[in-house]
């Protein structure tokens, strides 16, 4: 990735299950602004999409 790309898309520089779920929700639905819940086997991760990118992630165990 170029430095310009990283500045424009910082969330793409790390891999995280909840972050990937948020981006996946955007890609699958096309919704740029949404609340997304990723329900796993033992945890539920809640995040907010703003303009198609993760705005914040909070884990509930």
CHARMM internal coordinates of N, CA and C (Angstrom, degrees):
IC EDIT
DIST 1 N 1 CA 1.4493
DIST 1 CA 1 C 1.5199
ANGL 1 N 1 CA 1 C 109.42
DIST 1 C 2 N 1.2830
ANGL 1 CA 1 C 2 N 115.10
DIHE 1 N 1 CA 1 C 2 N 140.72
DIST 2 N 2 CA 1.4582
ANGL 1 C 2 N 2 CA 118.49
DIHE 1 CA 1 C 2 N 2 CA 175.62
DIST 2 CA 2 C 1.5235
ANGL 2 N 2 CA 2 C 109.86
DIHE 1 C 2 N 2 CA 2 C -79.69
DIST 2 C 3 N 1.3146
ANGL 2 CA 2 C 3 N 116.74
DIHE 2 N 2 CA 2 C 3 N 160.35
DIST 3 N 3 CA 1.4723
ANGL 2 C 3 N 3 CA 121.26
DIHE 2 CA 2 C 3 N 3 CA 178.71
DIST 3 CA 3 C 1.5234
ANGL 3 N 3 CA 3 C 110.66
DIHE 2 C 3 N 3 CA 3 C -60.16
DIST 3 C 4 N 1.3158
ANGL 3 CA 3 C 4 N 117.90
DIHE 3 N 3 CA 3 C 4 N -38.10
DIST 4 N 4 CA 1.4631
ANGL 3 C 4 N 4 CA 121.16
DIHE 3 CA 3 C 4 N 4 CA 178.90
DIST 4 CA 4 C 1.5298
ANGL 4 N 4 CA 4 C 111.07
DIHE 3 C 4 N 4 CA 4 C -64.06
DIST 4 C 5 N 1.3343
ANGL 4 CA 4 C 5 N 116.30
DIHE 4 N 4 CA 4 C 5 N -40.93
DIST 5 N 5 CA 1.4603
ANGL 4 C 5 N 5 CA 120.54
DIHE 4 CA 4 C 5 N 5 CA 178.84
DIST 5 CA 5 C 1.5289
ANGL 5 N 5 CA 5 C 110.20
DIHE 4 C 5 N 5 CA 5 C -64.60
DIST 5 C 6 N 1.3337
ANGL 5 CA 5 C 6 N 117.33
DIHE 5 N 5 CA 5 C 6 N -43.34
DIST 6 N 6 CA 1.4636
ANGL 5 C 6 N 6 CA 121.60
DIHE 5 CA 5 C 6 N 6 CA 179.39
DIST 6 CA 6 C 1.5259
ANGL 6 N 6 CA 6 C 110.54
DIHE 5 C 6 N 6 CA 6 C -61.88
DIST 6 C 7 N 1.3317
ANGL 6 CA 6 C 7 N 117.29
DIHE 6 N 6 CA 6 C 7 N -41.01
DIST 7 N 7 CA 1.4685
ANGL 6 C 7 N 7 CA 120.05
DIHE 6 CA 6 C 7 N 7 CA 177.77
DIST 7 CA 7 C 1.5259
ANGL 7 N 7 CA 7 C 111.08
DIHE 6 C 7 N 7 CA 7 C -63.70
DIST 7 C 8 N 1.3139
ANGL 7 CA 7 C 8 N 116.92
DIHE 7 N 7 CA 7 C 8 N -37.49
DIST 8 N 8 CA 1.4598
ANGL 7 C 8 N 8 CA 120.92
DIHE 7 CA 7 C 8 N 8 CA -178.65
DIST 8 CA 8 C 1.5251
ANGL 8 N 8 CA 8 C 112.61
DIHE 7 C 8 N 8 CA 8 C -76.35
DIST 8 C 9 N 1.3437
ANGL 8 CA 8 C 9 N 117.17
DIHE 8 N 8 CA 8 C 9 N -31.82
DIST 9 N 9 CA 1.4619
ANGL 8 C 9 N 9 CA 122.01
DIHE 8 CA 8 C 9 N 9 CA -175.23
DIST 9 CA 9 C 1.5306
ANGL 9 N 9 CA 9 C 111.34
DIHE 8 C 9 N 9 CA 9 C -134.42
DIST 9 C 10 N 1.3277
ANGL 9 CA 9 C 10 N 118.49
DIHE 9 N 9 CA 9 C 10 N 65.06
DIST 10 N 10 CA 1.4669
ANGL 9 C 10 N 10 CA 120.27
DIHE 9 CA 9 C 10 N 10 CA -175.25
DIST 10 CA 10 C 1.5295
ANGL 10 N 10 CA 10 C 113.93
DIHE 9 C 10 N 10 CA 10 C -62.18
DIST 10 C 11 N 1.3207
ANGL 10 CA 10 C 11 N 117.23
DIHE 10 N 10 CA 10 C 11 N -29.57
DIST 11 N 11 CA 1.4680
ANGL 10 C 11 N 11 CA 119.53
DIHE 10 CA 10 C 11 N 11 CA -179.00
DIST 11 CA 11 C 1.5219
ANGL 11 N 11 CA 11 C 112.40
DIHE 10 C 11 N 11 CA 11 C -65.21
DIST 11 C 12 N 1.3181
ANGL 11 CA 11 C 12 N 117.33
DIHE 11 N 11 CA 11 C 12 N -20.34
DIST 12 N 12 CA 1.4626
ANGL 11 C 12 N 12 CA 120.37
DIHE 11 CA 11 C 12 N 12 CA 179.83
DIST 12 CA 12 C 1.5183
ANGL 12 N 12 CA 12 C 112.48
DIHE 11 C 12 N 12 CA 12 C -79.53
DIST 12 C 13 N 1.3227
ANGL 12 CA 12 C 13 N 118.37
DIHE 12 N 12 CA 12 C 13 N -2.71
DIST 13 N 13 CA 1.4611
ANGL 12 C 13 N 13 CA 120.79
DIHE 12 CA 12 C 13 N 13 CA -177.48
DIST 13 CA 13 C 1.5186
ANGL 13 N 13 CA 13 C 112.45
DIHE 12 C 13 N 13 CA 13 C -89.40
DIST 13 C 14 N 1.3182
ANGL 13 CA 13 C 14 N 118.09
DIHE 13 N 13 CA 13 C 14 N -2.78
DIST 14 N 14 CA 1.4613
ANGL 13 C 14 N 14 CA 119.61
DIHE 13 CA 13 C 14 N 14 CA 177.37
DIST 14 CA 14 C 1.5173
ANGL 14 N 14 CA 14 C 108.94
DIHE 13 C 14 N 14 CA 14 C -137.69
DIST 14 C 15 N 1.3187
ANGL 14 CA 14 C 15 N 115.34
DIHE 14 N 14 CA 14 C 15 N 152.24
DIST 15 N 15 CA 1.4599
ANGL 14 C 15 N 15 CA 120.83
DIHE 14 CA 14 C 15 N 15 CA 179.07
DIST 15 CA 15 C 1.5161
ANGL 15 N 15 CA 15 C 108.85
DIHE 14 C 15 N 15 CA 15 C -108.48
DIST 15 C 16 N 1.2990
ANGL 15 CA 15 C 16 N 115.59
DIHE 15 N 15 CA 15 C 16 N 127.70
DIST 16 N 16 CA 1.4531
ANGL 15 C 16 N 16 CA 121.82
DIHE 15 CA 15 C 16 N 16 CA -179.08
DIST 16 CA 16 C 1.5139
ANGL 16 N 16 CA 16 C 107.16
DIHE 15 C 16 N 16 CA 16 C -149.27
DIST 16 C 17 N 1.3144
ANGL 16 CA 16 C 17 N 116.20
DIHE 16 N 16 CA 16 C 17 N 136.69
DIST 17 N 17 CA 1.4703
ANGL 16 C 17 N 17 CA 119.64
DIHE 16 CA 16 C 17 N 17 CA 178.32
DIST 17 CA 17 C 1.5191
ANGL 17 N 17 CA 17 C 112.53
DIHE 16 C 17 N 17 CA 17 C -53.36
DIST 17 C 18 N 1.3363
ANGL 17 CA 17 C 18 N 118.62
DIHE 17 N 17 CA 17 C 18 N -53.26
DIST 18 N 18 CA 1.4713
ANGL 17 C 18 N 18 CA 119.53
DIHE 17 CA 17 C 18 N 18 CA -179.71
DIST 18 CA 18 C 1.5334
ANGL 18 N 18 CA 18 C 112.54
DIHE 17 C 18 N 18 CA 18 C -62.14
DIST 18 C 19 N 1.3180
ANGL 18 CA 18 C 19 N 116.74
DIHE 18 N 18 CA 18 C 19 N -41.05
DIST 19 N 19 CA 1.4627
ANGL 18 C 19 N 19 CA 119.38
DIHE 18 CA 18 C 19 N 19 CA 179.45
DIST 19 CA 19 C 1.5202
ANGL 19 N 19 CA 19 C 110.43
DIHE 18 C 19 N 19 CA 19 C -64.44
DIST 19 C 20 N 1.3115
ANGL 19 CA 19 C 20 N 116.44
DIHE 19 N 19 CA 19 C 20 N -42.96
DIST 20 N 20 CA 1.4657
ANGL 19 C 20 N 20 CA 119.96
DIHE 19 CA 19 C 20 N 20 CA 178.47
DIST 20 CA 20 C 1.5258
ANGL 20 N 20 CA 20 C 110.87
DIHE 19 C 20 N 20 CA 20 C -63.47
DIST 20 C 21 N 1.3261
ANGL 20 CA 20 C 21 N 117.16
DIHE 20 N 20 CA 20 C 21 N -36.56
DIST 21 N 21 CA 1.4669
ANGL 20 C 21 N 21 CA 120.33
DIHE 20 CA 20 C 21 N 21 CA 177.37
DIST 21 CA 21 C 1.5197
ANGL 21 N 21 CA 21 C 111.11
DIHE 20 C 21 N 21 CA 21 C -64.79
DIST 21 C 22 N 1.3280
ANGL 21 CA 21 C 22 N 116.77
DIHE 21 N 21 CA 21 C 22 N -39.93
DIST 22 N 22 CA 1.4594
ANGL 21 C 22 N 22 CA 120.05
DIHE 21 CA 21 C 22 N 22 CA 178.54
DIST 22 CA 22 C 1.5256
ANGL 22 N 22 CA 22 C 111.11
DIHE 21 C 22 N 22 CA 22 C -63.24
DIST 22 C 23 N 1.3160
ANGL 22 CA 22 C 23 N 116.20
DIHE 22 N 22 CA 22 C 23 N -47.15
DIST 23 N 23 CA 1.4664
ANGL 22 C 23 N 23 CA 119.37
DIHE 22 CA 22 C 23 N 23 CA 179.53
DIST 23 CA 23 C 1.5295
ANGL 23 N 23 CA 23 C 110.65
DIHE 22 C 23 N 23 CA 23 C -65.55
DIST 23 C 24 N 1.3433
ANGL 23 CA 23 C 24 N 115.96
DIHE 23 N 23 CA 23 C 24 N -37.59
DIST 24 N 24 CA 1.4614
ANGL 23 C 24 N 24 CA 119.78
DIHE 23 CA 23 C 24 N 24 CA 176.96
DIST 24 CA 24 C 1.5177
ANGL 24 N 24 CA 24 C 111.84
DIHE 23 C 24 N 24 CA 24 C -62.91
DIST 24 C 25 N 1.3252
ANGL 24 CA 24 C 25 N 116.53
DIHE 24 N 24 CA 24 C 25 N -40.15
DIST 25 N 25 CA 1.4664
ANGL 24 C 25 N 25 CA 120.30
DIHE 24 CA 24 C 25 N 25 CA 178.15
DIST 25 CA 25 C 1.5225
ANGL 25 N 25 CA 25 C 110.44
DIHE 24 C 25 N 25 CA 25 C -61.92
DIST 25 C 26 N 1.3189
ANGL 25 CA 25 C 26 N 116.18
DIHE 25 N 25 CA 25 C 26 N -40.44
DIST 26 N 26 CA 1.4663
ANGL 25 C 26 N 26 CA 120.09
DIHE 25 CA 25 C 26 N 26 CA 177.70
DIST 26 CA 26 C 1.5296
ANGL 26 N 26 CA 26 C 110.44
DIHE 25 C 26 N 26 CA 26 C -63.49
DIST 26 C 27 N 1.3240
ANGL 26 CA 26 C 27 N 116.24
DIHE 26 N 26 CA 26 C 27 N -46.83
DIST 27 N 27 CA 1.4694
ANGL 26 C 27 N 27 CA 120.27
DIHE 26 CA 26 C 27 N 27 CA -177.72
DIST 27 CA 27 C 1.5335
ANGL 27 N 27 CA 27 C 111.40
DIHE 26 C 27 N 27 CA 27 C -64.56
DIST 27 C 28 N 1.3411
ANGL 27 CA 27 C 28 N 116.86
DIHE 27 N 27 CA 27 C 28 N -38.14
DIST 28 N 28 CA 1.4566
ANGL 27 C 28 N 28 CA 120.17
DIHE 27 CA 27 C 28 N 28 CA -177.10
DIST 28 CA 28 C 1.5211
ANGL 28 N 28 CA 28 C 113.12
DIHE 27 C 28 N 28 CA 28 C -77.12
DIST 28 C 29 N 1.3396
ANGL 28 CA 28 C 29 N 117.33
DIHE 28 N 28 CA 28 C 29 N -33.76
DIST 29 N 29 CA 1.4641
ANGL 28 C 29 N 29 CA 120.19
DIHE 28 CA 28 C 29 N 29 CA -175.37
DIST 29 CA 29 C 1.5166
ANGL 29 N 29 CA 29 C 113.77
DIHE 28 C 29 N 29 CA 29 C -103.18
DIST 29 C 30 N 1.3357
ANGL 29 CA 29 C 30 N 116.57
DIHE 29 N 29 CA 29 C 30 N -26.36
DIST 30 N 30 CA 1.4586
ANGL 29 C 30 N 30 CA 120.08
DIHE 29 CA 29 C 30 N 30 CA -174.88
DIST 30 CA 30 C 1.5215
ANGL 30 N 30 CA 30 C 113.20
DIHE 29 C 30 N 30 CA 30 C 80.20
DIST 30 C 31 N 1.3371
ANGL 30 CA 30 C 31 N 117.19
DIHE 30 N 30 CA 30 C 31 N 0.38
DIST 31 N 31 CA 1.4657
ANGL 30 C 31 N 31 CA 120.83
DIHE 30 CA 30 C 31 N 31 CA 178.93
DIST 31 CA 31 C 1.5178
ANGL 31 N 31 CA 31 C 109.25
DIHE 30 C 31 N 31 CA 31 C -76.42
DIST 31 C 32 N 1.3227
ANGL 31 CA 31 C 32 N 117.36
DIHE 31 N 31 CA 31 C 32 N 123.59
DIST 32 N 32 CA 1.4638
ANGL 31 C 32 N 32 CA 120.67
DIHE 31 CA 31 C 32 N 32 CA -179.55
DIST 32 CA 32 C 1.5227
ANGL 32 N 32 CA 32 C 112.25
DIHE 31 C 32 N 32 CA 32 C -83.16
DIST 32 C 33 N 1.3230
ANGL 32 CA 32 C 33 N 117.38
DIHE 32 N 32 CA 32 C 33 N -29.22
DIST 33 N 33 CA 1.4600
ANGL 32 C 33 N 33 CA 122.40
DIHE 32 CA 32 C 33 N 33 CA -178.80
DIST 33 CA 33 C 1.5186
ANGL 33 N 33 CA 33 C 108.38
DIHE 32 C 33 N 33 CA 33 C -125.03
DIST 33 C 34 N 1.3267
ANGL 33 CA 33 C 34 N 116.27
DIHE 33 N 33 CA 33 C 34 N 118.94
DIST 34 N 34 CA 1.4645
ANGL 33 C 34 N 34 CA 119.74
DIHE 33 CA 33 C 34 N 34 CA -176.56
DIST 34 CA 34 C 1.5241
ANGL 34 N 34 CA 34 C 109.95
DIHE 33 C 34 N 34 CA 34 C -165.51
DIST 34 C 35 N 1.3145
ANGL 34 CA 34 C 35 N 115.14
DIHE 34 N 34 CA 34 C 35 N 162.25
DIST 35 N 35 CA 1.4613
ANGL 34 C 35 N 35 CA 122.69
DIHE 34 CA 34 C 35 N 35 CA 168.62
DIST 35 CA 35 C 1.5198
ANGL 35 N 35 CA 35 C 105.92
DIHE 34 C 35 N 35 CA 35 C -101.83
DIST 35 C 36 N 1.3351
ANGL 35 CA 35 C 36 N 116.43
DIHE 35 N 35 CA 35 C 36 N 130.32
DIST 36 N 36 CA 1.4618
ANGL 35 C 36 N 36 CA 121.62
DIHE 35 CA 35 C 36 N 36 CA -175.33
DIST 36 CA 36 C 1.5276
ANGL 36 N 36 CA 36 C 108.67
DIHE 35 C 36 N 36 CA 36 C -121.99
DIST 36 C 37 N 1.3290
ANGL 36 CA 36 C 37 N 116.32
DIHE 36 N 36 CA 36 C 37 N 134.69
DIST 37 N 37 CA 1.4602
ANGL 36 C 37 N 37 CA 121.85
DIHE 36 CA 36 C 37 N 37 CA 176.40
DIST 37 CA 37 C 1.5262
ANGL 37 N 37 CA 37 C 107.81
DIHE 36 C 37 N 37 CA 37 C -117.33
DIST 37 C 38 N 1.3318
ANGL 37 CA 37 C 38 N 116.00
DIHE 37 N 37 CA 37 C 38 N 121.17
DIST 38 N 38 CA 1.4586
ANGL 37 C 38 N 38 CA 122.92
DIHE 37 CA 37 C 38 N 38 CA 176.58
DIST 38 CA 38 C 1.5227
ANGL 38 N 38 CA 38 C 106.21
DIHE 37 C 38 N 38 CA 38 C -104.20
DIST 38 C 39 N 1.3284
ANGL 38 CA 38 C 39 N 116.89
DIHE 38 N 38 CA 38 C 39 N 108.91
DIST 39 N 39 CA 1.4618
ANGL 38 C 39 N 39 CA 121.30
DIHE 38 CA 38 C 39 N 39 CA -176.56
DIST 39 CA 39 C 1.5195
ANGL 39 N 39 CA 39 C 108.50
DIHE 38 C 39 N 39 CA 39 C -99.85
DIST 39 C 40 N 1.3270
ANGL 39 CA 39 C 40 N 115.39
DIHE 39 N 39 CA 39 C 40 N 117.95
DIST 40 N 40 CA 1.4550
ANGL 39 C 40 N 40 CA 121.59
DIHE 39 CA 39 C 40 N 40 CA 179.16
DIST 40 CA 40 C 1.5153
ANGL 40 N 40 CA 40 C 111.08
DIHE 39 C 40 N 40 CA 40 C -106.63
DIST 40 C 41 N 1.3268
ANGL 40 CA 40 C 41 N 115.47
DIHE 40 N 40 CA 40 C 41 N -165.24
DIST 41 N 41 CA 1.4566
ANGL 40 C 41 N 41 CA 120.41
DIHE 40 CA 40 C 41 N 41 CA -178.43
DIST 41 CA 41 C 1.5192
ANGL 41 N 41 CA 41 C 113.56
DIHE 40 C 41 N 41 CA 41 C -69.17
DIST 41 C 42 N 1.3187
ANGL 41 CA 41 C 42 N 117.11
DIHE 41 N 41 CA 41 C 42 N -37.59
DIST 42 N 42 CA 1.4693
ANGL 41 C 42 N 42 CA 120.09
DIHE 41 CA 41 C 42 N 42 CA -177.16
DIST 42 CA 42 C 1.5229
ANGL 42 N 42 CA 42 C 113.41
DIHE 41 C 42 N 42 CA 42 C -128.51
DIST 42 C 43 N 1.3218
ANGL 42 CA 42 C 43 N 118.09
DIHE 42 N 42 CA 42 C 43 N -6.65
DIST 43 N 43 CA 1.4619
ANGL 42 C 43 N 43 CA 120.45
DIHE 42 CA 42 C 43 N 43 CA -179.18
DIST 43 CA 43 C 1.5231
ANGL 43 N 43 CA 43 C 110.73
DIHE 42 C 43 N 43 CA 43 C -137.46
DIST 43 C 44 N 1.2967
ANGL 43 CA 43 C 44 N 115.26
DIHE 43 N 43 CA 43 C 44 N 159.40
DIST 44 N 44 CA 1.4590
ANGL 43 C 44 N 44 CA 122.34
DIHE 43 CA 43 C 44 N 44 CA 170.98
DIST 44 CA 44 C 1.5167
ANGL 44 N 44 CA 44 C 106.97
DIHE 43 C 44 N 44 CA 44 C -125.50
DIST 44 C 45 N 1.3081
ANGL 44 CA 44 C 45 N 116.98
DIHE 44 N 44 CA 44 C 45 N 127.12
DIST 45 N 45 CA 1.4586
ANGL 44 C 45 N 45 CA 122.38
DIHE 44 CA 44 C 45 N 45 CA 179.90
DIST 45 CA 45 C 1.5176
ANGL 45 N 45 CA 45 C 108.27
DIHE 44 C 45 N 45 CA 45 C -108.72
DIST 45 C 46 N 1.3290
ANGL 45 CA 45 C 46 N 115.60
DIHE 45 N 45 CA 45 C 46 N 128.00
DIST 46 N 46 CA 1.4514
ANGL 45 C 46 N 46 CA 122.09
DIHE 45 CA 45 C 46 N 46 CA -178.94
DIST 46 CA 46 C 1.5156
ANGL 46 N 46 CA 46 C 108.33
DIHE 45 C 46 N 46 CA 46 C -113.81
DIST 46 C 47 N 1.3167
ANGL 46 CA 46 C 47 N 116.75
DIHE 46 N 46 CA 46 C 47 N 129.68
DIST 47 N 47 CA 1.4555
ANGL 46 C 47 N 47 CA 120.54
DIHE 46 CA 46 C 47 N 47 CA 179.94
DIST 47 CA 47 C 1.5114
ANGL 47 N 47 CA 47 C 111.34
DIHE 46 C 47 N 47 CA 47 C -140.29
DIST 47 C 48 N 1.2989
ANGL 47 CA 47 C 48 N 115.37
DIHE 47 N 47 CA 47 C 48 N 166.76
DIST 48 N 48 CA 1.4589
ANGL 47 C 48 N 48 CA 122.24
DIHE 47 CA 47 C 48 N 48 CA -178.83
DIST 48 CA 48 C 1.5285
ANGL 48 N 48 CA 48 C 108.43
DIHE 47 C 48 N 48 CA 48 C -120.03
DIST 48 C 49 N 1.3185
ANGL 48 CA 48 C 49 N 115.17
DIHE 48 N 48 CA 48 C 49 N 130.48
DIST 49 N 49 CA 1.4587
ANGL 48 C 49 N 49 CA 121.09
DIHE 48 CA 48 C 49 N 49 CA 172.48
DIST 49 CA 49 C 1.5218
ANGL 49 N 49 CA 49 C 108.43
DIHE 48 C 49 N 49 CA 49 C -94.88
DIST 49 C 50 N 1.3031
ANGL 49 CA 49 C 50 N 116.04
DIHE 49 N 49 CA 49 C 50 N 128.93
DIST 50 N 50 CA 1.4584
ANGL 49 C 50 N 50 CA 121.26
DIHE 49 CA 49 C 50 N 50 CA 172.19
DIST 50 CA 50 C 1.5155
ANGL 50 N 50 CA 50 C 107.13
DIHE 49 C 50 N 50 CA 50 C -126.91
DIST 50 C 51 N 1.3164
ANGL 50 CA 50 C 51 N 115.09
DIHE 50 N 50 CA 50 C 51 N 118.59
DIST 51 N 51 CA 1.4612
ANGL 50 C 51 N 51 CA 121.62
DIHE 50 CA 50 C 51 N 51 CA -177.46
DIST 51 CA 51 C 1.5346
ANGL 51 N 51 CA 51 C 111.71
DIHE 50 C 51 N 51 CA 51 C 55.94
DIST 51 C 52 N 1.3397
ANGL 51 CA 51 C 52 N 115.58
DIHE 51 N 51 CA 51 C 52 N 34.65
DIST 52 N 52 CA 1.4592
ANGL 51 C 52 N 52 CA 121.04
DIHE 51 CA 51 C 52 N 52 CA 175.19
DIST 52 CA 52 C 1.5172
ANGL 52 N 52 CA 52 C 116.12
DIHE 51 C 52 N 52 CA 52 C 86.53
DIST 52 C 53 N 1.3391
ANGL 52 CA 52 C 53 N 117.32
DIHE 52 N 52 CA 52 C 53 N 0.18
DIST 53 N 53 CA 1.4656
ANGL 52 C 53 N 53 CA 120.78
DIHE 52 CA 52 C 53 N 53 CA -178.13
DIST 53 CA 53 C 1.5220
ANGL 53 N 53 CA 53 C 110.72
DIHE 52 C 53 N 53 CA 53 C -125.14
DIST 53 C 54 N 1.3517
ANGL 53 CA 53 C 54 N 116.91
DIHE 53 N 53 CA 53 C 54 N 152.16
DIST 54 N 54 CA 1.4686
ANGL 53 C 54 N 54 CA 120.21
DIHE 53 CA 53 C 54 N 54 CA 179.42
DIST 54 CA 54 C 1.5260
ANGL 54 N 54 CA 54 C 111.34
DIHE 53 C 54 N 54 CA 54 C -59.82
DIST 54 C 55 N 1.3366
ANGL 54 CA 54 C 55 N 115.23
DIHE 54 N 54 CA 54 C 55 N 130.76
DIST 55 N 55 CA 1.4645
ANGL 54 C 55 N 55 CA 121.04
DIHE 54 CA 54 C 55 N 55 CA 177.49
DIST 55 CA 55 C 1.5177
ANGL 55 N 55 CA 55 C 110.72
DIHE 54 C 55 N 55 CA 55 C -101.39
DIST 55 C 56 N 1.3203
ANGL 55 CA 55 C 56 N 117.38
DIHE 55 N 55 CA 55 C 56 N -25.43
DIST 56 N 56 CA 1.4505
ANGL 55 C 56 N 56 CA 121.43
DIHE 55 CA 55 C 56 N 56 CA 179.67
DIST 56 CA 56 C 1.5074
ANGL 56 N 56 CA 56 C 109.89
DIHE 55 C 56 N 56 CA 56 C -177.80
DIST 56 C 57 N 1.3126
ANGL 56 CA 56 C 57 N 115.10
DIHE 56 N 56 CA 56 C 57 N 149.73
DIST 57 N 57 CA 1.4664
ANGL 56 C 57 N 57 CA 119.93
DIHE 56 CA 56 C 57 N 57 CA -179.06
DIST 57 CA 57 C 1.5132
ANGL 57 N 57 CA 57 C 108.13
DIHE 56 C 57 N 57 CA 57 C -130.86
DIST 57 C 58 N 1.3236
ANGL 57 CA 57 C 58 N 115.24
DIHE 57 N 57 CA 57 C 58 N 135.47
DIST 58 N 58 CA 1.4500
ANGL 57 C 58 N 58 CA 120.86
DIHE 57 CA 57 C 58 N 58 CA 176.51
DIST 58 CA 58 C 1.5216
ANGL 58 N 58 CA 58 C 107.60
DIHE 57 C 58 N 58 CA 58 C -131.80
DIST 58 C 59 N 1.3183
ANGL 58 CA 58 C 59 N 117.14
DIHE 58 N 58 CA 58 C 59 N 128.24
DIST 59 N 59 CA 1.4658
ANGL 58 C 59 N 59 CA 121.75
DIHE 58 CA 58 C 59 N 59 CA -178.95
DIST 59 CA 59 C 1.5182
ANGL 59 N 59 CA 59 C 109.85
DIHE 58 C 59 N 59 CA 59 C -99.03
DIST 59 C 60 N 1.3222
ANGL 59 CA 59 C 60 N 116.16
DIHE 59 N 59 CA 59 C 60 N 138.14
DIST 60 N 60 CA 1.4662
ANGL 59 C 60 N 60 CA 122.73
DIHE 59 CA 59 C 60 N 60 CA 175.88
DIST 60 CA 60 C 1.5153
ANGL 60 N 60 CA 60 C 107.83
DIHE 59 C 60 N 60 CA 60 C -119.60
DIST 60 C 61 N 1.3230
ANGL 60 CA 60 C 61 N 116.47
DIHE 60 N 60 CA 60 C 61 N 119.39
DIST 61 N 61 CA 1.4697
ANGL 60 C 61 N 61 CA 120.67
DIHE 60 CA 60 C 61 N 61 CA -179.59
DIST 61 CA 61 C 1.4995
ANGL 61 N 61 CA 61 C 110.25
DIHE 60 C 61 N 61 CA 61 C -105.04
END
COOR INIT
IC SEED 1 N 1 CA 1 C
IC BUILD
